[in-house]
Amino acid sequence: MSTSTTRTLIAAMQVTLDGRILGPEGEVDWVDSWADGLALLPPVDAFVLGGGMFPDYERFWAALLDDPTAASAMLGREPYPREFAYAQVAVETEHLVLSTTLTEATWPTARIVRDINEIRALRRQRGKAVYVVGGPRVVASLIDADLLDELRLIVHPVLSGAGETFAGSITRRHSLGLVAAEPMASGRVHLTYRLAASATTISEQAHASTARA
């Protein structure tokens, strides 16, 4: 009997209490480290991110490995050990960059994909979890396509009042189930939600696979 090999796609995002990923001037000063999202996830063997965020992502994490002084200048502080650890994992792990405009990537493990169906194909492969890094439009597209399995949020104790929301590009209603809520001493709360439509899709795939066996 065959079994489902569907992988888990997990997005981890840092947001304010009013759901902003960017403040009104584009600021993200409430974020301590962009490496913190990966720490919320199980072991992963692929990253997915959008073409809009990829150039800055590539530039920063490459600098952290190749020129830590330049990375320090970007951060305005010395890098944390967990940021070096993230960079090392990232440089060894496949990155799928969803973009219709980018033509090349210098990140050694990155490849550009043109269509969300390539992410669908990745999800059907045998493997570990997949980290959906962002940006918000990619996360929204995966949610609307019923491809995102889990949404993990680091909620910061800040009310921005204005700015870009992480859910602003979602086009229809979705139901989520709360899996975990973990308050932190810093005042942050780590939330894990399961996407109901994704769970239904996985169940249907498993049922179809069993029926064919």
Backbone torsions as a table, in degrees:
resi	resn	phi	psi	omega
1	MET	NA	131.3	178.2
2	SER	-83.5	156.7	179.6
3	THR	-126.9	161.3	179.2
4	SER	-68.1	138.9	177.1
5	THR	-115.2	20.1	-178.2
6	THR	-60.3	130.1	177.7
7	ARG	-86.3	161.5	179.8
8	THR	-96.8	122.4	174.7
9	LEU	-97.8	123.3	-174.7
10	ILE	-126.1	124.3	172.9
11	ALA	-98.7	137.7	174.8
12	ALA	-125.8	121.1	-175.2
13	MET	-131.7	150.1	178.2
14	GLN	-106.4	123.0	-173.4
15	VAL	-135.5	158.5	171.2
16	THR	-79.4	172.1	180.0
17	LEU	-62.1	-27.4	176.6
18	ASP	-96.9	22.2	167.4
19	GLY	80.4	18.1	-178.2
20	ARG	-91.4	139.5	171.1
21	ILE	-100.1	-17.8	175.3
22	LEU	-137.5	143.0	174.2
23	GLY	-78.6	179.6	-175.8
24	PRO	-62.8	-23.9	177.9
25	GLU	-105.0	16.7	-178.7
26	GLY	81.9	8.2	-175.8
27	GLU	-77.5	151.7	175.7
28	VAL	-138.0	40.2	-172.2
29	ASP	-69.9	-8.1	176.0
30	TRP	-80.6	-14.8	-178.5
31	VAL	-81.1	124.4	177.7
32	ASP	-78.5	-46.8	179.5
33	SER	-154.3	137.5	176.7
34	TRP	-74.4	-7.8	176.2
35	ALA	-78.1	-12.8	-172.4
36	ASP	-67.7	-28.4	-179.4
37	GLY	-61.9	-41.7	-178.1
38	LEU	-62.7	-31.5	-178.6
39	ALA	-66.1	-18.3	179.7
40	LEU	-82.9	-10.0	-169.1
41	LEU	-102.5	157.4	168.0
42	PRO	-71.6	176.6	177.8
43	PRO	-55.6	137.1	-178.5
44	VAL	-122.8	155.9	174.6
45	ASP	-131.4	17.3	173.3
46	ALA	-160.1	148.0	175.1
47	PHE	-118.3	144.6	174.4
48	VAL	-126.3	132.7	176.2
49	LEU	-153.6	165.1	-176.4
50	GLY	-88.4	157.9	-179.9
51	GLY	-65.6	-26.7	-179.1
52	GLY	-65.3	-38.6	-178.2
53	MET	-93.0	-14.5	-170.2
54	PHE	-63.2	-43.9	-177.8
55	PRO	-56.4	-44.6	178.8
56	ASP	-69.3	-38.3	176.9
57	TYR	-59.0	-50.5	-178.9
58	GLU	-61.1	-43.9	-177.4
59	ARG	-64.1	-44.4	-176.6
60	PHE	-69.6	-50.7	-174.4
61	TRP	-70.4	-30.7	174.1
62	ALA	-66.5	-41.5	178.4
63	ALA	-62.8	-36.8	-179.0
64	LEU	-60.9	-36.2	179.3
65	LEU	-83.0	-39.5	-170.7
66	ASP	-97.4	-28.1	-175.6
67	ASP	-150.1	74.2	-177.0
68	PRO	-55.2	-28.3	178.1
69	THR	-64.1	-41.2	176.7
70	ALA	-65.8	-39.4	177.8
71	ALA	-63.3	-39.5	177.5
72	SER	-61.1	-39.0	178.7
73	ALA	-65.0	-38.1	177.9
74	MET	-65.8	-38.2	-176.6
75	LEU	-82.0	-28.0	-172.4
76	GLY	77.3	20.0	179.3
77	ARG	-165.2	173.5	174.1
78	GLU	-74.8	140.8	178.2
79	PRO	-63.0	148.2	176.0
80	TYR	-81.3	154.5	174.8
81	PRO	-55.0	-36.5	-178.9
82	ARG	-68.7	-22.7	176.6
83	GLU	-75.0	-38.4	173.4
84	PHE	-63.5	-38.8	179.3
85	ALA	-64.5	-41.7	177.4
86	TYR	-60.9	-47.0	-178.2
87	ALA	-59.4	-38.2	-179.6
88	GLN	-68.7	-42.2	175.8
89	VAL	-62.8	-44.3	-175.9
90	ALA	-63.0	-41.4	-176.1
91	VAL	-70.2	-17.3	-179.8
92	GLU	-100.7	-1.2	-171.4
93	THR	-119.2	138.9	-179.4
94	GLU	-58.5	135.5	174.8
95	HIS	-118.0	125.0	172.8
96	LEU	-103.8	118.4	-176.5
97	VAL	-105.1	111.2	-177.5
98	LEU	-84.7	110.6	-175.4
99	SER	-157.6	143.1	173.1
100	THR	-102.3	-0.3	-174.8
101	THR	-119.6	-35.1	-179.8
102	LEU	-66.0	144.1	-179.3
103	THR	-112.3	-20.2	-180.0
104	GLU	-155.7	160.8	176.8
105	ALA	-138.9	134.3	179.0
106	THR	-90.8	-14.9	175.9
107	TRP	-58.1	127.7	-167.4
108	PRO	-63.6	-25.4	-177.8
109	THR	-109.4	15.0	-177.0
110	ALA	-96.5	143.9	169.2
111	ARG	-139.0	144.1	-177.3
112	ILE	-89.0	132.0	176.3
113	VAL	-118.4	144.0	-172.1
114	ARG	-97.5	-18.8	-169.4
115	ASP	-137.3	144.4	-179.0
116	ILE	-64.3	-20.0	177.5
117	ASN	-66.2	-22.3	174.8
118	GLU	-70.8	-30.4	173.7
119	ILE	-71.8	-37.6	176.3
120	ARG	-59.9	-42.1	179.2
121	ALA	-65.8	-40.3	176.3
122	LEU	-58.7	-42.6	-177.8
123	ARG	-62.8	-28.0	-178.3
124	ARG	-84.5	-8.5	-179.1
125	GLN	-80.8	155.2	174.9
126	ARG	-72.2	138.1	179.7
127	GLY	163.8	-170.3	180.0
128	LYS	-85.9	-172.0	177.8
129	ALA	-67.2	161.5	179.3
130	VAL	-118.6	127.9	179.7
131	TYR	-90.8	114.3	174.4
132	VAL	-89.3	104.4	-173.6
133	VAL	-74.6	-35.7	-175.5
134	GLY	137.4	-163.2	-6.4
135	GLY	-75.4	-169.3	-172.8
136	PRO	-61.6	-32.2	-179.7
137	ARG	-70.1	-36.0	176.2
138	VAL	-67.3	-43.9	178.1
139	VAL	-60.3	-44.8	179.0
140	ALA	-61.5	-42.4	179.8
141	SER	-62.9	-40.7	179.2
142	LEU	-68.7	-37.2	176.4
143	ILE	-64.4	-47.4	-178.5
144	ASP	-65.4	-27.1	178.8
145	ALA	-89.3	5.9	-179.2
146	ASP	58.8	36.9	-179.6
147	LEU	-107.3	-18.1	180.0
148	LEU	-87.3	127.8	-177.7
149	ASP	-91.1	-41.4	-177.5
150	GLU	-136.0	145.7	174.3
151	LEU	-121.0	117.0	179.9
152	ARG	-113.0	127.0	-174.4
153	LEU	-118.8	134.4	165.1
154	ILE	-99.3	107.1	-176.4
155	VAL	-96.2	119.1	-177.1
156	HIS	-92.6	145.9	-178.6
157	PRO	-78.0	64.0	-178.4
158	VAL	-138.0	137.9	170.2
159	LEU	-108.3	110.9	-176.5
160	SER	-78.3	-36.3	179.5
161	GLY	83.8	-24.2	178.7
162	ALA	-162.0	169.2	-179.4
163	GLY	120.2	-175.4	-175.7
164	GLU	-84.1	133.2	176.9
165	THR	-92.4	154.9	-178.9
166	PHE	-75.8	-18.1	-176.0
167	ALA	-109.0	11.2	-172.6
168	GLY	-65.7	-21.8	-177.2
169	SER	-97.0	-1.3	178.9
170	ILE	-69.9	134.4	-170.8
171	THR	-102.1	-9.2	-179.8
172	ARG	-149.8	168.2	-177.1
173	ARG	-73.7	142.3	177.4
174	HIS	-135.4	142.9	175.5
175	SER	-98.0	139.4	179.5
176	LEU	-127.6	149.2	174.9
177	GLY	-112.7	130.7	179.9
178	LEU	-74.0	123.7	179.4
179	VAL	-98.1	-40.9	-177.8
180	ALA	-156.6	148.6	173.4
181	ALA	-138.2	118.8	-174.0
182	GLU	-125.5	104.2	175.9
183	PRO	-74.0	142.5	-178.7
184	MET	-112.0	157.6	-178.9
185	ALA	-61.7	-26.8	-179.2
186	SER	-72.1	-9.5	-174.2
187	GLY	97.9	-10.9	175.3
188	ARG	-73.3	157.2	173.3
189	VAL	-127.1	131.3	175.8
190	HIS	-98.4	120.2	-177.8
191	LEU	-116.1	139.0	175.0
192	THR	-123.9	123.9	178.3
193	TYR	-119.3	144.7	173.2
194	ARG	-103.5	132.2	178.4
195	LEU	-79.2	121.0	-174.5
196	ALA	-63.0	-42.0	-177.7
197	ALA	-65.5	-36.5	178.7
198	SER	-65.8	-41.7	178.7
199	ALA	-63.0	-38.0	177.7
200	THR	-65.5	-41.4	179.4
201	THR	-62.2	-43.3	178.9
202	ILE	-62.1	-43.5	180.0
203	SER	-62.0	-42.0	179.5
204	GLU	-65.0	-40.4	179.4
205	GLN	-64.0	-42.7	179.6
206	ALA	-63.6	-40.2	179.6
207	HIS	-64.7	-42.3	179.8
208	ALA	-65.9	-39.3	179.1
209	SER	-64.7	-40.4	178.1
210	THR	-65.8	-39.9	-178.5
211	ALA	-65.1	-30.6	-179.9
212	ARG	-78.9	-20.4	-175.0
213	ALA	-72.7	NA	NA
